[in-house]
Structures are given as C-alpha cells and as structure tokens.
Amino acid sequence: MNVIHKSRVTFRPVKPLIGAVVEADREALFDPEVVAQCRDMLEERTVLVMPQVHFTNEEQLAFTDLLGGRLNLTSEATTNKDEDVYQVTLDRKINRAPEYVLGTFFWHMDGMPMEMPPPLATLLSARRLAPKGGQTEFANTFAAYEQMPEAQRAEIEDLRIIHSVAASLRSIADAIPEAEKGKLAIGVEKERPLVQLHKNGRKSLIVGSTADRIVGMELAYGRAYIARLNEWATQPDFVYQHQWQAGDFVIWSNTGALHRVVPYARDSGRMMHRTSIAG
C-alpha cells in the first residue's frame, strides 16, 4: 500500500482495498487545494479518517461546504440548533426518531428510499463515545463490484432495486411502538439501479438494508438475491472498522460504501454529528 504525499497533506492507506488516514495540520484541512486532494482521494479510497481534529459544528459545516454542496438530511429530527447538522444518538430527548438510529446497526447507505438523489458523501464527527460498541464499519462497494466475476457483473448490470424505509426497519419492526410507526415514513420507497456508474468511470453496488426487492423478479427470489449481494459486498477484504476516538472526523462515499455501527447501549451517551453532501 503506497503512502501518498502531497505538499500539505499525506494519505496513508489502512487496508489494501479501503480507507486512508489523512495527516495534515489542522489549518491545512481548510485549504481549498487540500480539500480538493481529499475529494480525489475519497473517490480512490472510499473512506477518509482525520484523527482527533475536534471540529466544531461551524468547522464541520465549513469543511462540508468546501468539499461539496451541503445537504440537509433529516436534521429536523433532532434538537440541534445548528442547521444541517444531524445528531446521531439514541437519546429520545435529543433525537425524536431514534428508531432510525437503531436501523444503523445494519449495513446501509443513507437516503436510498428518498425521492431526491442520495447523498454523494457523508461526514461524521465523534462527540461522545460509547463505553462499549459504537465502532463504525465500512464496506467498499466499488471493490465489491470490481472483484466480482465477470459473468456475475453481466448478470446484474441492468437490474433495478426498490429501496424502502419499510425494508430498512424490518429487522427492528417489533421493537417500534405502534404510536411511533406512523411517524417513520414507512411507505416511502424509490427505484434505483443496482449498479451505479460514477463520474470517474467506476461502478459500485447499491445494496444494503434499504434494498427491498428486485424489479421484475419474484419477491422471494429477489430478496434472496439481495441477501447474497449484501454478503458478497461485506466480506472482510472490502471492510474497514473504525475504532473511534473523541474528535475523530470520518468521510465516506455514500454511494460507494455501505456502513453500519456496532450496537451500543441506549444509555451510553454516544453522540455523533453528521453532515451530508448532495449527490
């Protein structure tokens, strides 16, 4: 794995197929040239880690704006006063829909069932950590597509998938109070290609817990096919697990990586701040 040195930043790969640590002075991270280099490296490595930079909300939003067009994604569900910042927490006093956070225990991509284009990238900063659990895992779906046998790539090339909120909550449906189910946009769904072509010419698999069924395929067969694709995309060679430290800042390609969190206790106090870049 080659370490990449630029004038004000170094990118150090963490695994052969996924992830890089960004090493730079904190001030340099707001240099437009360095941000552009981060954007290029994100396309190549899928996940970027900036250890213990301790961004404030204002700094996280500023970096988000430099990296791409800011997107407000479900921030209205939390009590945070900073617009466009979503507080990822299971504390119902702060997050009015913690059921969505429980859904992040399963492999997914953000925004897939929504009508708008899914976020291009997601940015997450660690504010408070859980004593146990809470690591975030990422699976590179560019690599999953590229390492797939050619015959299977041809088989899936034109398939389309229905992504739904209902599918994303299926594993936890029994834990959701009936009074809350009406607030969770259960009926929202969106058809998307299984294989996404990106501007850089690479292709990625668009799968995860929101993937409900395959268009034109009998339901049971389609869901079984999706399950096999999820297993393929999340095999160890494609996965990086991030062990958070307070102040860490992680960026990933939302349409090039699945992600999930290792389960943690509701009363752990874990708090992450998320911003998103429009697709």
C-alpha positions in Angstrom: 0.0 0.0 0.0 1.6 3.2 -1.1 1.6 6.3 1.1 0.7 9.4 -0.9 2.5 12.6 0.0 1.2 16.0 -1.2 2.5 19.4 -0.4 0.4 19.9 2.8 -1.2 16.5 3.4 -0.3 12.8 3.5 -2.7 10.0 2.8 -1.8 6.7 4.5 -3.9 3.7 3.4 -5.3 1.5 6.2 -6.2 -1.6 4.1 -5.4 -2.6 0.5 -9.0 -2.0 -0.8 -10.4 0.6 1.5 -9.6 3.6 3.7 -6.9 6.2 4.2 -5.8 8.3 7.2 -5.4 12.0 6.4 -2.3 13.5 8.0 -2.2 17.3 7.9 -2.0 20.4 10.1 -5.5 21.3 11.2 -5.3 24.6 9.4 -4.4 22.9 6.2 -7.6 21.0 6.2 -9.4 24.2 5.2 -7.1 24.9 2.3 -9.2 24.5 -0.9 -6.3 22.7 -2.6 -6.0 20.2 0.3 -9.8 19.8 0.3 -9.7 19.1 -3.5 -7.0 16.4 -2.9 -9.2 14.9 -0.2 -12.1 14.8 -2.7 -9.9 13.0 -5.2 -8.6 10.5 -2.6 -12.2 9.9 -1.4 -13.0 8.6 -4.9 -10.0 6.3 -4.8 -10.1 5.1 -1.1 -13.8 5.4 -0.3 -13.2 6.3 3.4 -11.0 9.0 4.8 -10.1 9.3 8.5 -9.0 12.5 10.2 -7.9 11.5 13.7 -8.8 13.8 16.7 -9.3 17.0 14.8 -12.1 18.0 17.2 -14.2 20.1 14.7 -16.9 22.3 16.0 -20.2 22.3 14.2 -19.2 25.5 12.4 -15.9 23.9 11.3 -17.6 20.7 10.2 -20.1 22.7 8.1 -17.3 24.8 6.6 -15.4 21.7 5.6 -18.6 20.2 4.2 -19.2 23.3 2.1 -15.6 23.2 0.7 -15.9 19.5 -0.2 -19.2 19.9 -2.0 -22.8 21.1 -1.9 -24.3 20.9 1.6 -27.4 18.8 2.0 -29.9 18.9 4.9 -30.7 15.3 5.6 -33.2 14.7 8.4 -31.6 17.3 10.7 -35.2 18.4 11.7 -35.5 15.2 13.7 -33.1 16.4 16.4 -32.9 19.4 18.8 -29.6 20.7 17.5 -29.7 24.4 16.9 -27.1 24.2 14.0 -29.0 23.8 10.8 -27.8 21.0 8.5 -26.2 19.0 11.4 -27.9 15.8 12.4 -27.2 14.5 15.9 -26.8 10.7 15.8 -28.0 9.5 19.2 -30.4 7.1 20.8 -31.4 9.7 23.4 -35.1 10.4 22.6 -34.8 13.8 24.4 -32.4 14.9 21.6 -33.4 12.7 18.7 -37.2 12.5 18.2 -36.8 9.4 15.9 -34.2 7.1 17.5 -35.7 4.2 15.6 -33.8 5.4 12.5 -30.6 5.2 14.6 -31.4 1.6 15.6 -31.6 1.0 11.9 -27.9 1.9 11.5 -27.0 -1.3 13.3 -27.4 -2.9 9.8 -25.5 -2.3 6.6 -27.0 0.6 4.6 -26.4 3.7 2.5 -28.0 7.0 3.5 -31.1 8.3 1.7 -31.7 5.5 -0.7 -35.5 5.3 -0.3 -35.9 9.1 -0.7 -37.1 10.8 -3.9 -34.0 13.1 -4.1 -30.6 11.8 -5.3 -28.8 10.1 -2.4 -26.0 12.0 -0.7 -22.7 11.9 -2.5 -20.8 11.7 0.7 -21.4 11.6 4.5 -19.2 13.3 7.1 -19.3 12.2 10.8 -17.5 13.6 13.8 -17.3 11.8 17.2 -18.5 14.0 20.1 -19.2 11.4 22.8 -18.2 7.7 22.7 -20.0 4.6 24.0 -18.1 2.7 26.7 -18.8 -0.5 24.7 -19.6 -0.9 21.0 -20.1 2.1 18.7 -17.4 1.3 16.2 -18.4 2.1 12.6 -17.8 -0.4 9.8 -17.5 0.5 6.1 -17.7 -1.9 3.1 -16.3 -0.7 -0.2 -18.9 -1.5 -2.9 -16.7 -0.2 -5.7 -14.3 -3.0 -4.8 -17.2 -5.5 -4.4 -18.3 -4.8 -7.9 -14.8 -4.8 -9.4 -13.8 -8.1 -7.7 -17.0 -9.8 -8.8 -16.6 -12.5 -11.5 -17.3 -11.0 -15.0 -20.2 -13.3 -15.6 -22.0 -12.1 -12.5 -21.3 -8.5 -13.3 -23.0 -9.0 -16.6 -25.9 -10.7 -14.9 -26.6 -7.8 -12.6 -25.7 -4.9 -14.9 -29.3 -3.9 -15.7 -31.1 -4.9 -12.6 -33.1 -2.3 -10.7 -34.0 -2.4 -7.0 -36.8 -0.9 -4.9 -35.4 0.7 -1.8 -37.8 1.3 1.0 -38.0 2.7 4.6 -40.0 -0.4 5.5 -37.2 -2.7 4.4 -34.6 -0.7 6.4 -36.7 -1.1 9.6 -37.8 -4.7 9.0 -35.2 -6.1 11.4 -36.4 -3.8 14.3 -40.1 -3.5 13.5 -41.2 -5.5 16.5 -39.3 -3.0 18.8 -41.0 0.1 17.4 -44.1 1.2 19.5 -47.3 1.3 17.4 -47.7 5.0 18.3 -44.3 5.8 16.6 -44.7 3.7 13.4 -46.9 6.4 11.8 -44.1 8.9 12.1 -41.5 6.9 10.3 -42.4 7.3 6.6 -42.8 3.5 6.3 -44.4 3.8 2.8 -41.5 5.8 1.3 -39.7 3.9 -1.5 -37.6 4.6 -4.6 -36.4 2.6 -7.5 -32.7 2.8 -8.3 -30.2 0.8 -10.4 -28.3 -2.0 -8.6 -25.1 -0.9 -10.3 -24.3 2.8 -10.3 -21.9 4.4 -12.8 -19.9 7.3 -11.2 -18.4 10.3 -12.9 -14.9 8.9 -12.5 -16.0 5.8 -14.6 -16.0 3.4 -11.7 -19.1 1.4 -10.8 -20.4 0.4 -7.4 -23.1 -1.8 -6.0 -26.1 0.0 -4.4 -27.4 -2.5 -1.8 -27.9 -2.7 2.0 -30.8 -2.9 4.4 -33.0 -0.5 2.4 -32.9 -2.8 -0.7 -36.3 -4.4 -0.6 -36.9 -6.2 -3.9 -35.7 -6.5 -7.4 -37.9 -5.2 -10.2 -39.3 -7.9 -12.4 -38.2 -10.7 -10.1 -40.4 -12.8 -7.8 -40.3 -11.4 -4.3 -38.6 -14.4 -2.5 -36.1 -14.8 -5.3 -35.3 -11.1 -5.4 -34.8 -10.9 -1.6 -32.6 -13.9 -1.6 -30.5 -12.4 -4.4 -30.2 -9.2 -2.5 -29.1 -11.1 0.6 -26.3 -12.8 -1.4 -25.2 -9.5 -2.8 -25.0 -8.0 0.7 -22.9 -10.9 1.9 -20.6 -10.5 -1.1 -20.2 -6.8 -0.6 -19.4 -7.0 3.1 -16.7 -9.7 3.1 -13.6 -8.9 5.2 -11.3 -7.8 2.4 -13.8 -5.0 1.5 -14.4 -3.9 5.1 -12.7 -1.3 7.4 -13.8 -1.0 11.0 -13.1 2.4 12.6 -12.4 2.4 16.4 -13.5 6.0 17.3 -11.6 8.4 19.4 -13.2 11.6 20.6 -12.8 14.3 18.0 -12.3 11.9 15.0 -13.7 13.0 11.7 -14.6 10.4 9.0 -15.8 11.0 5.5 -17.0 8.3 3.1 -18.6 7.9 -0.3 -22.2 7.2 0.5 -22.9 5.6 -2.9 -19.6 3.7 -2.8 -19.6 2.3 0.7 -22.1 0.5 2.9 -21.8 1.4 6.6 -23.1 0.2 10.0 -22.4 0.8 13.6 -21.6 -1.9 16.2 -24.6 -1.9 18.6 -24.2 0.1 21.7 -26.5 0.8 24.7 -29.3 3.3 24.6 -28.0 5.0 27.7 -24.3 5.0 26.6 -24.4 8.8 25.8 -22.9 8.2 22.3 -23.2 11.3 20.2 -22.0 11.8 16.6 -22.6 14.8 14.4 -23.4 14.1 10.8 -23.3 16.4 7.7 -24.0 15.3 4.1 -23.0 16.4 0.6 -25.6 16.4 -2.1 -25.4 13.8 -4.9 
